Amino acid sequence: MSKIADKSLVTNRRRVLTAMGAGTAALAFPTILTPRKTRAAQRIVIRDPGGPFTKAFEEAFYKPFTKETGIEAVGVAGQHEPTALIKAMVETKTYTWDMADITPAATNLLAAGGYLEKLEMDKEPEVQEIPAQYKSPYMIGAEVYATVLAYRTDVYPAKAPAPTGGWQDLWDVKRIPGRRGVRKSPQDMYEIALLADGVPKDKVYPCDAARALKKLDALKPNVSIWWTGGAQTSQMLKTGEVDMCVTWNGRAQAAADEGGPVAISWNQALWSYEGWAVLKGGPNVDACRKFIKFALNAQRQASWTKDMTYGPTNPNAYKYIDAKRAELLPTNPKHMQSMLKIDDDYWGKAKDEEITRFNEWVLK
């Protein structure tokens, strides 16, 4: 190394030490000196919902993608609807995540603000296999979930009829007594209340918040637990803390798969999906597109249903899914016929106002 290069290296090291502190810099500095040929392979970090997704996505997507491409794919559990975090990353160009599995409502909000990359993948065969209802210019669906009424089979029908007749059963405390767990959120609960009050599926949106809250007034005294996280519902159902619970189908099935006496009513269930989106201006946009193409493959989508019962967005995945397991998935045609599609555009606009209104109602 020349004296000039050596002097420059010393100067740079002093700057790092000054900015970061000697302890931190000592750990970071070897990376600066490592020759290119020994550096780690390219790496993408992907936000996912955690919980049952952790194992399922690791085995179906992250590990196989890394093995096939040499690009390390790392999943990181993130908070629900992480729009503020994604905005901050893009605005500061500090990319903790390269891409994220997010809802259409979050996608619409972020895309409108210029925080997401256009995917421009329409010509990819895997993308062409995905139905139009699961994709937009900024996001392509990864999995479909349903909001269902789950119940313990040791309580129903042993002590009362099973709550399988639709959402009105949640209100029918005389005929179907038991401890009830309900989501502490206007999203899902407005739709559930309106359906229980007799509103037809095609008239639920835009939600009549006043009517929904009036219907919820009758349920409120009989709610044992207002839950705020999906993992909480799995635990409550498994341990018997509640007898019936509004929850996501994958969370209910997780409790059943772990030995809990838990069943699902699909009658009047609500459905939506989450999908892959790429943060605007990130350092690994092309690698993220490669990952999305990989993850949309029918066999890949089928493989994660062994560990998680959300529905694949690629219909061809059902060619590779055991018939018994397919019965538990929301995109199974027999379930989709009776379910209501959540209007993500409505919630993207109404969410903040209705959360405030709902939380004030809960405290009354």
C-alpha atoms as one frame of an Amber mdcrd trajectory, in Angstrom:
protein
   0.000   0.000   0.000   1.400   3.473  -0.890   2.068   6.137   1.731  -0.712
   8.271   0.218  -3.236   5.443   0.420  -2.043   4.600   3.928  -2.469   8.199
   5.041  -5.956   8.331   3.479  -6.935   5.129   5.271  -5.806   6.558   8.620
  -7.773   9.750   7.970 -10.908   7.807   7.092 -10.546   5.644  10.175 -10.336
   8.746  12.395 -13.522  10.115  10.824 -15.345   6.839  11.522 -14.081   6.791
  15.107 -15.200  10.370  15.651 -18.683   9.831  14.197 -19.504   6.429  15.636
 -17.375   5.958  18.732 -14.335   3.731  18.952 -16.221   0.613  20.147 -18.772
   0.617  17.340 -16.238   1.598  14.715 -13.933  -1.233  15.708 -16.719  -3.653
  14.766 -17.661  -1.840  11.573 -14.157  -1.081  10.298 -13.144  -4.596   9.201
 -16.042  -4.522   6.721 -14.518  -1.422   5.138 -11.181  -3.198   4.709 -12.529
  -6.568   3.493 -11.572  -7.274  -0.155 -14.525  -7.436  -2.567 -14.119 -11.142
  -3.231 -14.704 -12.037   0.458 -17.650  -9.736   1.117 -21.053 -11.223   1.940
 -23.432 -11.897  -0.926 -26.204  -9.418  -1.785 -28.873  -9.274   0.890 -32.518
  -8.210   0.900 -34.563  -7.646   4.050 -38.293  -8.334   3.826 -40.921  -7.170
   6.290 -43.496  -9.886   7.014 -46.263 -10.207   9.637 -44.350 -12.667  11.862
 -46.272 -15.248  13.870 -47.228 -18.232  11.672 -45.600 -16.477   8.704 -42.112
 -16.822  10.192 -41.624 -20.537   9.641 -43.822 -20.757   6.550 -42.051 -18.015
   4.599 -38.611 -19.087   5.800 -39.047 -22.605   4.456 -41.016 -21.747   1.304
 -39.291 -18.557   0.198 -36.296 -17.192   2.067 -34.050 -20.256   2.285 -34.803
 -21.640  -1.221 -34.382 -18.191  -2.815 -31.011 -17.724  -1.153 -29.916 -21.181
  -2.271 -31.053 -20.680  -5.861 -29.856 -17.108  -6.461 -27.067 -16.469  -3.961
 -29.014 -13.416  -2.777 -29.647 -13.704   0.946 -33.325 -13.160   1.801 -34.040
 -12.250   5.422 -37.521 -11.964   6.893 -38.185  -9.461   9.678 -41.475  -9.305
  11.583 -42.978  -5.825  11.441 -45.924  -4.027  12.950 -49.344  -4.134  11.284
 -49.787  -1.462   8.583 -46.226  -0.053   8.885 -46.864   2.972   6.665 -45.123
   5.485   8.938 -41.996   3.328   9.132 -41.820   2.898   5.371 -42.294   6.636
   4.802 -39.463   7.399   7.217 -37.128   4.899   5.543 -37.725   6.329   2.074
 -37.562   9.961   3.172 -34.274   9.472   5.035 -32.948   6.862   2.574 -32.231
   4.625   5.550 -33.512   1.261   4.372 -34.016  -1.138   7.260 -36.269  -3.064
   4.854 -35.963  -3.449   1.092 -39.533  -4.664   0.585 -42.610  -5.520   2.603
 -45.674  -7.750   2.709 -48.450  -5.176   3.227 -52.179  -4.643   2.675 -53.817
  -2.937  -0.328 -54.872  -0.046   1.930 -51.261   0.549   2.979 -50.125   0.111
  -0.626 -52.567   2.703  -1.926 -51.533   5.233   0.711 -47.810   4.715   0.145
 -48.028   4.630  -3.649 -49.966   7.910  -3.713 -47.145   9.534  -1.746 -44.387
   8.173  -3.980 -42.979   5.729  -1.426 -43.147   2.541  -3.516 -41.531   1.339
  -6.728 -43.672   0.387  -9.692 -43.122  -3.334 -10.075 -43.355  -3.452 -13.893
 -43.520  -7.239 -13.912 -46.641  -7.842 -15.996 -44.779  -9.889 -18.620 -43.457
 -12.386 -16.094 -45.282 -15.744 -16.467 -45.684 -16.081 -12.688 -47.329 -12.662
 -12.481 -49.693 -13.500 -15.337 -50.970 -16.476 -13.344 -52.143 -14.175 -10.504
 -55.790 -12.974 -10.868 -56.266  -9.225 -11.367 -58.037  -8.857  -8.018 -54.741
  -9.607  -6.262 -52.434  -7.126  -7.977 -51.807  -3.470  -8.741 -48.894  -1.572
 -10.335 -47.232  -1.340  -6.905 -48.059  -4.645  -5.228 -48.752  -8.288  -6.056
 -50.677 -10.498  -3.653 -48.747 -12.967  -1.531 -51.517 -14.485   0.581 -55.255
 -14.171   1.273 -56.623 -14.095   4.817 -60.128 -14.233   6.230 -61.724 -12.773
   9.350 -63.803 -15.584  10.819 -65.653 -16.626  13.941 -63.639 -19.369  15.651
 -64.998 -21.427  18.519 -64.042 -24.214  20.887 -65.565 -27.563  19.980 -65.509
 -28.737  23.603 -67.981 -25.952  24.437 -70.060 -26.111  21.256 -72.143 -28.106
  20.596 -71.589 -29.899  23.927 -73.149 -27.061  25.952 -74.874 -25.024  23.249
 -75.330 -24.913  19.446 -72.166 -24.157  17.498 -71.964 -20.522  16.293 -72.038
 -21.318  12.581 -75.095 -19.400  11.445 -73.358 -16.129  10.635 -72.316 -13.084
  12.635 -75.689 -12.753  14.381 -74.638 -15.771  16.470 -72.034 -13.563  18.136
 -74.904 -11.468  19.516 -77.150 -14.400  20.439 -75.951 -14.774  24.037 -79.109
 -16.497  25.265 -79.118 -19.343  22.739 -75.322 -19.523  22.439 -73.797 -18.417
  25.759 -70.057 -18.182  26.291 -67.069 -15.895  26.671 -66.520 -13.762  23.589
 -63.302 -12.286  22.203 -63.698  -9.359  19.824 -61.205  -7.262  17.856 -60.628
  -3.775  19.226 -60.850  -2.089  15.843 -63.526  -0.539  13.649 -62.123  -2.458
  10.681 -63.778  -5.874  10.679 -66.089  -4.959  13.560 -68.113  -2.421  11.530
 -68.635  -4.951   8.740 -69.468  -7.710  11.216 -72.005  -5.530  13.028 -73.687
  -4.426   9.806 -73.928  -7.982   8.454 -75.339  -9.125  11.805 -77.885  -6.310
  11.560 -79.128  -7.615   8.225 -77.293  -5.349   5.790 -76.728  -7.172   2.448
 -73.108  -7.794   1.455 -73.297  -5.400  -1.474 -74.576  -2.589   0.778 -71.981
  -2.786   3.569 -69.746  -0.088   2.019 -69.418   2.719   2.711 -69.939   1.601
   6.300 -72.730   3.264   8.262 -70.634   3.830  11.381 -73.553   5.043  13.500
 -75.594   1.941  12.689 -72.605  -0.348  13.303 -71.894   1.188  16.714 -75.563
   0.994  17.672 -75.494  -2.735  16.889 -72.239  -3.108  18.811 -73.876  -1.415
  21.831 -75.891  -4.612  22.306 -72.783  -6.812  22.129 -70.477  -4.661  24.261
 -71.653  -5.885  27.725 -71.026  -9.490  26.646 -67.470  -9.044  25.376 -64.967
 -10.728  27.668 -61.820  -9.561  25.873 -61.111  -6.841  23.330 -58.001  -8.128
  21.593 -55.411  -6.132  19.680 -53.048  -8.771  18.225 -53.570 -11.951  16.245
 -51.202 -14.045  18.372 -53.352 -13.147  21.374 -56.372 -14.825  19.784 -54.513
 -18.082  19.116 -53.508 -18.258  22.752 -56.978 -17.397  24.066 -58.637 -20.061
  21.947 -56.059 -22.703  22.780 -56.200 -22.155  26.545 -59.976 -21.672  26.731
 -59.808 -18.067  27.893 -62.614 -17.439  25.398 -65.222 -19.794  23.953 -65.642
 -17.975  20.645 -63.527 -15.296  19.031 -63.433 -12.995  16.029 -60.013 -13.666
  14.520 -58.083 -14.390  11.347 -58.433 -17.902  10.010 -54.697 -18.609  10.149
 -54.548 -17.679  13.811 -57.503 -19.935  14.623 -56.021 -22.812  12.649 -52.679
 -22.342  14.406 -54.459 -22.993  17.717 -56.100 -26.092  16.231 -52.836 -27.366
  14.751 -51.240 -27.057  18.196 -53.866 -29.331  19.691 -56.573 -26.891  20.725
 -60.216 -27.994  20.246 -60.863 -25.161  17.791 -63.069 -24.962  14.685 -63.886
 -22.187  12.221 -67.189 -20.847  10.918 -66.719 -19.480   7.382 -70.287 -18.165
   7.165 -70.192 -14.424   6.285 -66.409 -14.309   6.736 -64.521 -11.249   5.475
 -61.490 -11.531   3.233 -58.600  -9.466   1.986 -54.980 -10.039   1.106 -51.436
  -8.823   1.623 -48.777  -8.610  -1.016 -45.222  -7.827  -1.954 -44.260  -4.161
  -2.383 -40.816  -2.623  -2.878 -39.641   0.545  -1.135 -38.912   3.450  -3.475
 -35.274   4.183  -4.236 -33.846   1.294  -2.232 -30.470  -0.258  -3.049 -31.826
  -3.699  -4.035 -34.881  -3.065  -6.200 -33.951  -5.549  -8.927 -33.177  -8.260
  -6.375 -36.598  -7.651  -4.817 -38.271  -8.165  -8.182 -36.412 -11.462  -8.528
 -37.703 -12.488  -5.110 -41.298 -11.602  -5.984 -41.131 -13.654  -9.174 -39.733
 -16.563  -7.171 -42.390 -16.275  -4.450 -45.323 -16.185  -6.888 -44.472 -19.588
  -8.313 -47.398 -21.997  -7.819 -45.328 -24.713  -6.136 -43.679 -22.189  -3.824
 -47.055 -20.828  -2.776 -48.341 -24.333  -2.203 -45.381 -25.230   0.001 -46.098
 -22.686   2.725 -49.673 -23.893   3.222 -48.204 -26.874   5.104 -47.281 -24.470
   7.920 -49.883 -21.725   7.511 -53.493 -21.748   6.331 -53.794 -18.461   4.523
 -54.751 -18.810   0.878 -52.367 -18.732  -2.084 -53.021 -16.038  -4.689 -51.835
 -18.264  -7.532 -54.761 -20.611  -8.359 -52.337 -23.160  -9.801 -50.974 -23.701
  -6.293 -53.980 -25.936  -5.594 -52.521 -28.529  -7.970 -49.845 -29.133  -5.336
 -51.910 -28.842  -2.118 -53.385 -31.844  -0.341 -57.186 -31.868  -0.661 -57.690
 -32.012   3.107 -55.423 -29.010   3.644 -57.123 -27.132   0.806 -60.382 -27.280
   2.789 -58.805 -24.930   5.352 -57.724 -22.180   2.927 -59.709 -18.962   2.260
 -59.154 -19.042  -1.512 -60.857 -22.420  -1.709 -63.825 -21.628  -4.014 -66.384
 -23.053  -1.605 -65.385 -20.476   1.031 -65.000 -17.495  -1.307 -68.627 -17.727
  -2.427 -70.008 -16.837   1.004 -67.416 -14.248   2.043 -67.323 -10.452   1.795
 -64.326  -8.715   0.198 -63.010  -6.015   2.524 -63.046  -2.621   0.806 -59.451
  -1.497   1.290 -60.018   1.755  -0.585 -62.730   2.683   1.900 -60.539   1.908
   4.898 -57.564   3.705   3.405 -59.616   6.907   3.502 -61.774   6.328   6.603
 -59.377   4.517   8.930 -58.006   7.383  11.028 -61.368   9.042  11.620 -63.129
   5.779  12.427 -60.397   4.550  14.788 -60.851   7.737  16.814 -64.624   7.335
  16.840 -64.406   3.644  17.735 -61.911   4.121  20.573 -64.090   6.845  22.071
 -67.056   4.457  21.890 -65.122   1.661  23.619 -64.358   3.995  26.561 -67.984
   5.057  27.061
